Amino acid sequence: MRQTFDETTDPSFGPTHLPLIRQAMAEQGLDALLVPHEDEHQNEYLPAANDRLGWATGFTGSAGAAVIFQDKAAVFVDGRYTLQVRDQVDQATFEIHDLMNGGVSAYLEAAAKPGQAIGYDPRLHSPDALARLKIAAAKAGAELKPVPLNPLDAAWGEARPAQPAAPVVPHPLQYAGEESAAKRKRVGESLTAQGASAAVLTAPATLAWLFNIRGGDVIRSPLPLGQAILAADGTARLFLDPRKVTPDLPAWLGNAVALERPEDLPQALAALKGQKVLVDPAQSSVWYFDALGEADAEVLRAEDPCALPRACKNPVEIEGTRTAHARDGAALTRFLHWLATDGQTTPPDEITAVRKLEGFREATGALKDLSFDTIAGAAGNGAVVHYRPTERLNRRAETGSLMLIDSGAQYLDGTTDVTRTVAIGEPSPEMRERFTLVLKGHLALGRVRFPAGTTGSALDVLARQALWAHGLDYDHGTGHGVGSYLGVHEGPQRISKSPSPVALKPGMILSNEPGYYKEGAYGIRIENLQVVTEAEAIPGGERPMHGFETLTLAPIDRRCIARDLLSEEERAQLDAYHARVREVVGPQLEPQVRAWLDEATAPI
């Protein structure tokens, strides 16, 4: 699906849609309504039919919330979207608040009045988040009330897009690397070890991984929407819209997996009466917990049992992602060559850059989709971390500036995510210094060795230390997990300041993406994907150590580097990386592009 650049919503949505929502609220006796970003599957990226927050407010970011009272309304976003929300939302209709500092809970405590009924859709809220909101409402003397029909859905009515029904297809063993039956067996054994007889699974990525299937219900991710109940003996019930079931799917799933309709799910949950059932409170909404409670099942709150096995890629998946990154690296190198030649003579605008890069990826013949909408930020737009160019915001690159391009692709054999920052003309001394400080952190995180049990939060400082030494930092995580032809954002692993209990294990793929952003001027980010390697002995050492293998293969702009700020070790590391780029990517390129690559990756 090609990236589009139109405004998907506009600030008139609030004034236009709020009266309809408030009327539907009044019909149910509600004084207020909670509107989370998340949908029934707790998705980060939503199908159009489930973007309730976007329809109500005009805001289209990947995280946020709103509270709609009869006489006022507020929208909540985190620091990534402070500029976007003011651009998209009518501020005469909605107050704008910080999602993280106090957030919806603090707002409810201050804005709700005694006796008010505040509606919520139990399909959309995790139990832990809802518990905090209930406490806040109670402090104000108000009460949260579950609604059988979401007033927003009622107001949306026939104008609401249809639910997605993309075909669900087998994901062949040559890419998956492990039979579904084997996955179900070992996950079932983990349920037995926790004393559970079954697990309710609602995360689309879990369904795709566990059953070796892929779909297309979620933009930029090959995910099917549905639910499953996995028994400890490895048998399963998979609930899919019949419109999605392709002719060869039942045979692919086998006799141990029963295909059923989503309407059958309530009855299936009721049949778990008296059993101990695992449900992930971070992935499944309170609706599931309520349904199991009504069935007198014993609920075990625990992490999705597929999350960690899915994160630890098997050898076939790792080899597949190497192949995907080699292919993607050639497409990206062709783009960087264009930007370093034609793009210097006539600096492109952001949309032109996005389309050019997408064209190079399409030319591989293997592209299934982008893994997210490409971020191309020229000059000051590059300082907006989650900027997305539109026809209205589109900016032309300027000589003497930087352009930040964060992009990725979905291939059957792997998912990519890569950021390069490129000079247009001659970068300033300050740009070179800041770029090199970011590069030093990137290199440090790439070469680190660490013992078993180390978490991503223990490594995060490596990516920031050079910036910190100069009084600088960046306000986002350093690394996120990435799936294997799944979502570009995957847990439970991450690298960030925030404490994480999850140890980094062999086969986990993470991004390495430190950055620096000077508001209104430029942004810098350097991102590669890397996979955790098996622990190996170090000569003279006493304990085996894990490390990272870099997967992404594309040149880093040497024009932006202040060579004297790099140590001899760092220069050798960068030269070795560039030599590998030449070795793997070079043979795929046309002579003219390969000659440019040889020059762009010459020893520093």
C-alpha positions as CSV (number, residue, x, y, z in Angstrom):
1,M,0.0,0.0,0.0
2,R,1.6,3.3,-1.1
3,Q,2.0,6.0,1.5
4,T,-0.5,8.9,1.2
5,F,0.1,12.5,2.1
6,D,-3.4,13.8,2.6
7,E,-4.8,14.9,6.0
8,T,-6.8,11.9,7.2
9,T,-8.6,14.1,9.7
10,D,-9.1,17.8,10.2
11,P,-9.9,20.1,13.1
12,S,-13.5,20.3,12.1
13,F,-14.0,16.7,13.3
14,G,-14.4,17.8,17.0
15,P,-17.1,20.5,16.4
16,T,-18.8,18.3,13.9
17,H,-18.8,15.0,15.7
18,L,-19.0,16.0,19.4
19,P,-22.7,16.9,19.3
20,L,-23.5,13.5,17.8
21,I,-21.4,11.7,20.5
22,R,-23.0,13.8,23.3
23,Q,-26.5,13.0,22.0
24,A,-25.7,9.3,22.1
25,M,-24.2,9.7,25.6
26,A,-27.4,11.4,26.8
27,E,-29.5,8.6,25.5
28,Q,-27.6,6.2,27.8
29,G,-27.7,8.6,30.8
30,L,-24.0,9.4,30.6
31,D,-22.4,12.6,31.7
32,A,-19.0,11.7,30.2
33,L,-17.3,9.2,28.0
34,L,-13.7,7.8,28.0
35,V,-12.2,7.5,24.5
36,P,-8.9,5.6,24.4
37,H,-6.7,5.3,21.4
38,E,-6.6,1.5,21.7
39,D,-9.1,-0.8,20.0
40,E,-10.5,-4.2,20.9
41,H,-7.1,-5.7,20.2
42,Q,-5.0,-3.1,22.0
43,N,-3.4,-2.2,18.6
44,E,-0.8,0.6,18.2
45,Y,-1.7,1.1,14.6
46,L,-5.5,0.9,13.9
47,P,-7.7,-0.1,11.1
48,A,-9.8,2.9,10.0
49,A,-13.0,1.3,11.5
50,N,-11.4,1.3,15.0
51,D,-9.8,4.8,15.0
52,R,-12.4,6.1,17.4
53,L,-10.1,8.8,18.9
54,G,-9.3,10.1,15.4
55,W,-12.9,10.3,14.4
56,A,-13.9,12.1,17.6
57,T,-11.0,14.6,17.8
58,G,-9.1,14.7,14.6
59,F,-5.9,13.5,16.2
60,T,-4.2,10.6,14.4
61,G,-1.1,9.8,16.5
62,S,-0.4,6.2,17.7
63,A,-1.0,7.0,21.4
64,G,-3.5,9.2,23.2
65,A,-6.9,9.5,24.8
66,A,-9.9,11.8,25.2
67,V,-12.5,12.5,27.8
68,I,-15.8,13.9,26.6
69,F,-18.2,15.6,29.0
70,Q,-21.5,17.1,28.1
71,D,-20.0,20.6,28.6
72,K,-16.3,20.2,27.9
73,A,-13.8,17.8,26.4
74,A,-10.0,17.1,26.6
75,V,-7.5,15.2,24.5
76,F,-4.3,13.7,25.9
77,V,-1.0,13.0,24.1
78,D,2.6,12.3,25.0
79,G,5.6,14.4,24.2
80,R,6.0,12.9,20.7
81,Y,2.8,14.5,19.5
82,T,2.7,18.0,21.2
83,L,3.0,19.7,17.8
84,Q,0.8,17.3,15.8
85,V,-2.1,17.5,18.2
86,R,-2.2,21.3,18.0
87,D,-2.2,21.1,14.3
88,Q,-5.0,18.5,14.1
89,V,-7.3,19.3,16.9
90,D,-9.7,22.2,17.4
91,Q,-8.4,23.9,20.6
92,A,-11.7,25.8,21.0
93,T,-13.4,22.4,21.4
94,F,-10.8,20.3,23.2
95,E,-8.4,21.2,26.0
96,I,-5.0,19.6,25.3
97,H,-3.2,17.8,28.2
98,D,-0.1,15.7,28.8
99,L,-0.9,12.0,28.7
100,M,2.0,11.0,30.9
101,N,2.2,13.5,33.8
102,G,-1.1,12.9,35.6
103,G,-2.9,12.1,32.4
104,V,-6.6,11.1,32.2
105,S,-6.7,10.1,35.9
106,A,-5.6,13.5,37.2
107,Y,-8.1,15.1,34.8
108,L,-11.0,13.0,36.0
109,E,-10.2,13.7,39.6
110,A,-10.3,17.4,38.9
111,A,-13.1,17.7,36.3
112,A,-15.7,15.1,37.3
113,K,-18.5,16.1,39.7
114,P,-20.2,14.1,42.4
115,G,-22.9,11.8,41.1
116,Q,-21.7,11.9,37.5
117,A,-21.8,8.7,35.4
118,I,-18.7,8.3,33.2
119,G,-19.1,5.7,30.5
120,Y,-16.4,3.3,29.2
121,D,-16.3,0.5,26.6
122,P,-15.0,-2.6,28.4
123,R,-13.6,-3.9,25.1
124,L,-11.1,-1.0,24.9
125,H,-9.5,-0.7,28.3
126,S,-7.0,-2.9,30.0
127,P,-7.9,-3.9,33.6
128,D,-5.0,-2.1,35.2
129,A,-5.5,1.2,33.4
130,L,-9.3,1.0,34.1
131,A,-8.6,0.4,37.8
132,R,-6.6,3.6,38.0
133,L,-9.4,5.5,36.3
134,K,-12.0,4.1,38.7
135,I,-10.0,5.3,41.6
136,A,-9.7,8.8,40.1
137,A,-13.4,9.0,39.4
138,A,-14.3,7.8,42.9
139,K,-12.1,10.6,44.4
140,A,-14.3,13.1,42.6
141,G,-17.5,11.3,43.7
142,A,-18.2,10.1,40.2
143,E,-18.6,6.5,38.9
144,L,-17.4,4.6,35.9
145,K,-20.1,2.8,34.1
146,P,-19.6,0.1,31.4
147,V,-21.7,0.6,28.3
148,P,-23.2,-2.3,26.3
149,L,-23.0,-0.1,23.1
150,N,-20.3,2.5,22.7
151,P,-22.0,5.9,22.2
152,L,-19.2,6.9,19.9
153,D,-19.9,3.9,17.7
154,A,-23.6,4.7,17.7
155,A,-22.8,8.3,16.7
156,W,-20.5,7.2,14.0
157,G,-23.3,5.0,12.5
158,E,-23.3,4.2,8.8
159,A,-20.4,6.6,8.1
160,R,-18.1,4.3,10.0
161,P,-15.8,2.2,7.7
162,A,-16.4,-1.5,7.5
163,Q,-14.3,-3.8,9.7
164,P,-11.3,-5.1,7.8
165,A,-11.6,-8.6,6.3
166,A,-8.2,-9.2,4.6
167,P,-7.5,-12.8,3.7
168,V,-5.7,-14.9,6.3
169,V,-3.0,-16.9,4.6
170,P,-0.4,-19.5,5.6
171,H,3.1,-18.3,6.5
172,P,5.3,-21.0,5.0
173,L,7.8,-23.0,7.0
174,Q,10.6,-21.7,4.9
175,Y,10.0,-18.3,6.6
176,A,8.5,-19.4,10.0
177,G,11.2,-21.9,10.8
178,E,9.0,-23.9,13.2
179,E,5.7,-25.8,12.8
180,S,2.7,-24.3,14.5
181,A,2.1,-27.6,16.3
182,A,5.6,-27.5,17.8
183,K,5.0,-23.9,18.9
184,R,1.6,-24.8,20.5
185,K,3.2,-27.7,22.3
186,R,5.9,-25.7,24.0
187,V,3.6,-22.8,24.8
188,G,1.1,-25.3,26.2
189,E,3.9,-26.8,28.3
190,S,4.6,-23.3,29.7
191,L,0.9,-23.0,30.7
192,T,1.1,-26.3,32.5
193,A,4.2,-25.1,34.4
194,Q,2.2,-22.1,35.5
195,G,-0.7,-24.3,36.6
196,A,-3.1,-23.0,33.9
197,S,-5.2,-25.3,31.7
198,A,-5.7,-22.7,28.9
199,A,-4.8,-19.2,27.8
200,V,-7.0,-16.6,26.1
201,L,-4.9,-14.9,23.3
202,T,-6.0,-11.6,21.8
203,A,-2.9,-9.9,20.4
204,P,-2.8,-10.1,16.6
205,A,0.9,-10.7,16.5
206,T,0.5,-13.7,18.8
207,L,-2.1,-15.2,16.5
208,A,0.1,-14.7,13.5
209,W,3.2,-16.2,15.1
210,L,1.5,-19.1,16.9
211,F,-0.5,-20.4,14.0
212,N,2.0,-19.4,11.2
213,I,-0.5,-17.2,9.5
214,R,-0.5,-13.6,8.2
215,G,-3.2,-11.2,7.3
216,G,-3.8,-7.6,6.4
217,D,-6.2,-6.1,8.9
218,V,-3.7,-3.6,10.4
219,I,-2.0,-1.0,8.4
220,R,1.7,-1.6,7.7
221,S,1.6,-4.9,9.6
222,P,0.6,-8.3,8.1
223,L,-1.7,-9.1,11.1
224,P,-5.0,-10.8,11.3
225,L,-7.6,-9.6,13.9
226,G,-9.1,-12.3,15.9
227,Q,-8.9,-14.3,19.2
228,A,-7.8,-17.7,20.3
229,I,-8.1,-20.1,23.2
230,L,-5.0,-22.3,23.5
231,A,-5.3,-25.4,25.7
232,A,-2.3,-26.7,27.7
233,D,-2.4,-29.8,25.5
234,G,-1.6,-27.7,22.4
235,T,-5.1,-27.8,20.9
236,A,-6.7,-24.5,20.1
237,R,-9.9,-22.7,19.0
238,L,-9.2,-19.8,16.6
239,F,-11.9,-17.2,16.2
240,L,-11.8,-15.5,12.8
241,D,-14.4,-13.6,10.6
242,P,-15.4,-16.3,8.0
243,R,-14.8,-13.7,5.2
244,K,-11.0,-13.9,6.0
245,V,-10.7,-17.7,5.8
246,T,-9.0,-18.7,2.6
247,P,-9.6,-22.1,1.1
248,D,-6.3,-23.6,2.1
249,L,-6.3,-22.2,5.7
250,P,-8.2,-25.1,7.4
251,A,-5.9,-27.7,6.1
252,W,-2.9,-25.6,7.0
253,L,-4.1,-25.2,10.6
254,G,-4.7,-28.9,11.0
255,N,-7.2,-30.9,13.0
256,A,-5.9,-29.7,16.4
257,V,-7.1,-26.1,15.6
258,A,-10.8,-25.5,15.4
259,L,-11.9,-22.5,13.2
260,E,-14.8,-20.7,14.8
261,R,-16.7,-17.4,14.4
262,P,-16.1,-14.4,16.6
263,E,-19.7,-14.6,17.7
264,D,-18.9,-18.0,19.3
265,L,-16.3,-16.5,21.6
266,P,-18.5,-15.5,24.6
267,Q,-19.9,-19.1,24.8
268,A,-16.3,-20.5,24.5
269,L,-15.2,-18.3,27.4
270,A,-18.2,-19.5,29.5
271,A,-17.1,-23.1,28.8
272,L,-13.9,-22.4,30.8
273,K,-15.9,-22.5,34.0
274,G,-13.8,-23.8,36.9
275,Q,-10.5,-23.8,34.9
276,K,-7.4,-21.7,35.6
277,V,-7.0,-19.5,32.5
278,L,-4.1,-17.2,31.7
279,V,-4.9,-13.8,30.3
280,D,-2.4,-10.9,29.7
281,P,-3.7,-7.7,31.4
282,A,-1.5,-5.6,29.1
283,Q,-2.9,-7.2,25.9
284,S,-6.5,-8.1,26.7
285,S,-9.2,-5.8,27.7
286,V,-11.3,-5.9,30.8
287,W,-14.1,-7.4,28.8
288,Y,-12.3,-10.8,28.8
289,F,-11.7,-10.6,32.6
290,D,-15.3,-9.8,33.2
291,A,-16.5,-12.7,31.0
292,L,-14.2,-15.2,32.7
293,G,-15.3,-13.9,36.1
294,E,-18.9,-14.4,35.2
295,A,-18.0,-18.0,34.1
296,D,-16.4,-18.7,37.5
297,A,-13.1,-19.3,35.9
298,E,-9.9,-18.7,37.9
299,V,-8.0,-16.0,36.1
300,L,-4.2,-16.0,36.0
301,R,-2.8,-12.6,35.2
302,A,0.4,-13.1,33.4
303,E,2.3,-12.1,30.3
304,D,1.1,-13.5,26.9
305,P,2.9,-16.9,26.8
306,C,3.8,-16.3,23.2
307,A,5.5,-12.9,23.7
308,L,8.9,-14.2,24.7
309,P,9.1,-17.2,22.4
310,R,8.1,-14.9,19.5
311,A,10.7,-12.4,20.4
312,C,13.5,-15.0,20.3
313,K,13.8,-15.6,16.6
314,N,14.8,-19.1,15.4
315,P,17.7,-19.7,13.0
316,V,15.5,-19.7,10.0
317,E,13.9,-16.3,11.0
318,I,17.4,-14.8,11.7
319,E,18.7,-16.0,8.3
320,G,15.6,-14.6,6.7
321,T,16.0,-11.2,8.2
322,R,19.6,-11.1,7.1
323,T,18.4,-11.7,3.5
324,A,15.7,-9.1,3.9
325,H,18.2,-6.5,5.2
326,A,20.6,-7.2,2.4
327,R,17.8,-6.7,-0.1
328,D,16.6,-3.6,1.7
329,G,20.1,-2.2,2.0
330,A,20.5,-2.2,-1.7
331,A,17.2,-0.3,-2.2
332,L,18.2,2.2,0.5
333,T,21.7,2.6,-1.0
334,R,20.2,3.4,-4.4
335,F,18.1,6.1,-2.6
336,L,21.0,7.5,-0.7
337,H,23.0,7.7,-4.0
338,W,20.1,9.6,-5.6
339,L,20.0,12.0,-2.6
340,A,23.8,12.4,-2.7
341,T,23.8,13.3,-6.4
342,D,20.6,14.6,-7.9
343,G,19.3,15.6,-4.5
344,Q,22.3,17.8,-3.9
345,T,21.9,19.6,-7.3
346,T,18.1,20.1,-6.8
347,P,17.3,19.5,-3.1
348,P,14.0,17.5,-3.0
349,D,11.0,18.1,-0.9
350,E,10.0,15.5,1.7
351,I,7.2,13.9,-0.3
352,T,9.4,13.5,-3.3
353,A,12.0,11.8,-1.1
354,V,9.4,9.4,0.4
355,R,8.1,8.4,-3.0
356,K,11.6,7.9,-4.4
357,L,12.6,5.6,-1.6
358,E,9.4,3.6,-1.8
359,G,10.0,3.2,-5.6
360,F,13.4,1.7,-5.0
361,R,11.9,-0.8,-2.5
362,E,9.1,-1.7,-4.9
363,A,11.6,-2.3,-7.6
364,T,13.0,-5.3,-5.5
365,G,9.8,-7.2,-6.5
366,A,9.6,-8.5,-2.9
367,L,8.0,-5.6,-1.0
368,K,4.8,-6.6,0.7
369,D,4.2,-3.2,2.4
370,L,6.0,-0.5,4.3
371,S,6.6,-1.3,7.9
372,F,5.4,2.2,8.9
373,D,4.8,5.5,7.1
374,T,8.2,6.9,6.1
375,I,9.4,9.9,8.2
376,A,11.2,12.3,6.0
377,G,12.0,15.5,7.9
378,A,13.8,18.3,6.2
379,A,15.6,20.9,8.3
380,G,13.4,21.8,11.3
381,N,10.8,19.1,10.5
382,G,13.5,16.5,11.3
383,A,13.4,17.7,14.9
384,V,9.8,16.4,15.2
385,V,10.4,12.8,16.3
386,H,7.2,11.4,14.8
387,Y,6.8,13.8,12.0
388,R,5.0,12.6,8.9
389,P,5.0,14.7,5.8
390,T,1.7,15.8,4.3
391,E,0.7,17.9,1.3
392,R,0.2,20.9,3.7
393,L,3.4,20.4,5.8
394,N,5.7,19.3,3.0
395,R,9.0,21.1,3.0
396,R,11.8,21.3,0.6
397,A,15.3,20.5,1.8
398,E,17.7,23.4,1.9
399,T,21.4,23.6,1.2
400,G,23.3,23.7,4.4
401,S,20.7,21.6,6.2
402,L,20.1,18.0,7.2
403,M,17.4,15.6,6.1
404,L,16.3,12.7,8.4
405,I,14.8,9.7,6.8
406,D,13.3,6.9,9.0
407,S,11.7,4.1,7.0
408,G,11.2,0.4,6.8
409,A,9.7,-2.4,4.8
410,Q,7.8,-5.6,5.1
411,Y,9.1,-8.6,3.3
412,L,8.1,-12.3,3.6
413,D,11.5,-13.1,5.1
414,G,11.8,-10.1,7.5
415,T,10.9,-6.6,8.7
416,T,13.2,-3.7,8.4
417,D,13.5,-0.3,10.2
418,V,16.4,2.1,9.4
419,T,17.2,5.7,9.9
420,R,19.8,7.8,8.1
421,T,20.5,11.5,8.5
422,V,22.0,13.0,5.3
423,A,23.6,16.4,4.7
424,I,22.2,18.6,2.0
425,G,25.2,20.7,1.0
426,E,27.8,21.4,3.6
427,P,26.8,20.6,7.2
428,S,27.8,23.2,9.9
429,P,30.4,22.5,12.5
430,E,27.7,22.2,15.1
431,M,25.8,19.6,13.0
432,R,29.0,17.6,12.6
433,E,29.6,17.7,16.3
434,R,26.1,16.6,17.3
435,F,26.0,13.9,14.6
436,T,29.3,12.5,15.8
437,L,28.1,12.4,19.4
438,V,25.0,10.4,18.3
439,L,27.3,8.2,16.2
440,K,29.5,7.5,19.2
441,G,26.5,6.3,21.2
442,H,25.3,4.2,18.3
443,L,28.7,2.5,17.9
444,A,29.0,1.9,21.6
445,L,25.7,0.1,21.7
446,G,26.6,-1.9,18.7
447,R,29.9,-3.3,20.0
448,V,28.9,-3.9,23.7
449,R,29.3,-7.4,25.2
450,F,27.1,-8.3,28.2
451,P,26.4,-11.3,30.5
452,A,23.2,-13.3,30.6
453,G,20.4,-11.6,32.5
454,T,21.3,-8.1,31.3
455,T,18.3,-6.0,30.5
456,G,17.9,-3.2,27.8
457,S,17.7,-0.6,30.5
458,A,21.2,-1.5,31.7
459,L,22.6,-0.8,28.3
460,D,20.7,2.4,27.5
461,V,23.3,4.7,29.0
462,L,25.9,3.5,26.4
463,A,23.9,5.3,23.6
464,R,23.6,8.5,25.6
465,Q,26.9,8.9,27.4
466,A,28.6,11.0,24.7
467,L,25.6,13.3,24.5
468,W,25.3,13.6,28.3
469,A,29.0,14.6,28.5
470,H,28.1,17.6,26.3
471,G,24.8,18.4,28.2
472,L,22.6,16.9,25.5
473,D,20.0,14.1,25.4
474,Y,17.0,12.8,23.5
475,D,13.5,12.1,24.8
476,H,12.7,8.7,23.3
477,G,13.8,5.2,23.9
478,T,17.0,3.9,22.4
479,G,15.7,0.6,21.1
480,H,12.5,-1.4,20.4
481,G,11.9,-5.0,19.5
482,V,11.1,-5.9,15.9
483,G,9.1,-8.8,14.6
484,S,9.8,-11.3,11.7
485,Y,7.4,-10.2,9.0
486,L,5.2,-8.9,11.9
487,G,5.0,-5.6,13.6
488,V,7.9,-3.1,13.5
489,H,7.3,-2.5,17.2
490,E,7.4,-5.8,19.2
491,G,7.9,-6.5,22.9
492,P,8.7,-7.5,25.5
493,Q,12.3,-6.4,24.9
494,R,13.4,-2.8,24.7
495,I,16.4,-0.5,25.4
496,S,15.4,2.6,27.3
497,K,15.8,4.6,30.5
498,S,12.7,3.0,31.9
499,P,13.4,0.0,34.0
500,S,12.7,-3.3,32.2
501,P,12.5,-6.8,33.8
502,V,13.1,-8.5,30.5
503,A,16.6,-9.9,29.9
504,L,18.0,-9.7,26.4
505,K,18.1,-13.2,24.9
506,P,19.7,-14.7,21.8
507,G,17.5,-14.1,18.7
508,M,15.9,-10.9,19.9
509,I,16.0,-8.2,17.3
510,L,16.2,-4.6,18.6
511,S,16.7,-1.2,17.1
512,N,19.7,0.9,18.0
513,E,18.6,4.5,17.4
514,P,20.1,7.3,19.5
515,G,19.3,10.8,18.3
516,Y,19.6,14.6,18.8
517,Y,16.9,17.2,18.0
518,K,17.4,20.9,17.8
519,E,13.9,22.4,17.7
520,G,13.2,24.4,14.6
521,A,16.6,23.6,13.1
522,Y,17.4,19.9,12.4
523,G,17.1,16.4,13.7
524,I,19.7,13.6,13.8
525,R,19.0,9.9,14.3
526,I,21.1,6.9,13.3
527,E,19.3,3.6,13.4
528,N,20.3,0.0,12.7
529,L,18.6,-3.2,13.7
530,Q,20.7,-5.7,15.5
531,V,20.1,-9.2,16.8
532,V,21.3,-10.6,20.2
533,T,24.0,-13.3,19.6
534,E,24.7,-16.4,21.6
535,A,27.1,-16.0,24.6
536,E,30.7,-16.7,23.7
537,A,33.9,-16.9,25.6
538,I,36.2,-13.9,25.5
539,P,39.9,-14.7,25.5
540,G,41.2,-14.4,29.0
541,G,37.7,-13.9,30.4
542,E,35.8,-15.9,32.9
543,R,32.2,-15.6,31.7
544,P,30.7,-16.0,28.3
545,M,29.2,-12.8,26.9
546,H,26.3,-12.0,24.6
547,G,26.7,-9.3,21.9
548,F,24.9,-7.9,18.9
549,E,25.1,-8.7,15.2
550,T,24.2,-5.7,13.1
551,L,21.5,-6.5,10.5
552,T,21.0,-3.2,8.7
553,L,23.4,-2.5,5.8
554,A,23.5,1.0,4.5
555,P,26.2,3.8,4.5
556,I,26.3,6.4,7.2
557,D,27.0,9.9,5.9
558,R,30.7,10.5,6.4
559,R,30.3,14.1,5.5
560,C,28.5,14.6,8.8
561,I,31.3,13.1,10.9
562,A,33.8,15.1,13.0
563,R,36.6,12.6,12.6
564,D,38.7,13.9,15.5
565,L,35.8,13.2,17.9
566,L,36.0,9.5,17.2
567,S,38.5,7.3,19.0
568,E,40.7,4.9,17.1
569,E,38.5,2.0,18.1
570,E,35.4,3.8,16.9
571,R,36.9,4.6,13.5
572,A,37.9,1.0,13.1
573,Q,34.4,-0.1,14.0
574,L,32.8,2.3,11.5
575,D,35.3,1.2,8.8
576,A,34.6,-2.4,9.4
577,Y,30.8,-1.8,9.2
578,H,31.2,0.1,5.9
579,A,33.4,-2.7,4.5
580,R,30.6,-5.2,5.3
581,V,28.1,-2.9,3.5
582,R,30.3,-2.8,0.5
583,E,30.7,-6.6,0.6
584,V,27.1,-7.5,0.9
585,V,25.3,-4.6,-0.8
586,G,27.8,-3.7,-3.5
587,P,27.4,-6.7,-5.8
588,Q,23.6,-6.0,-6.0
589,L,24.2,-2.5,-7.4
590,E,24.6,-0.9,-10.8
591,P,28.1,0.1,-11.7
592,Q,27.5,3.9,-11.1
593,V,25.8,3.3,-7.8
594,R,28.5,0.8,-6.7
595,A,31.2,3.3,-7.5
596,W,29.5,5.9,-5.3
597,L,29.1,3.4,-2.5
598,D,32.8,2.6,-2.6
599,E,33.6,6.2,-2.2
600,A,30.8,6.8,0.5
601,T,32.1,3.9,2.6
602,A,35.9,4.5,2.2
603,P,37.9,4.3,5.5
604,I,37.4,7.4,7.6
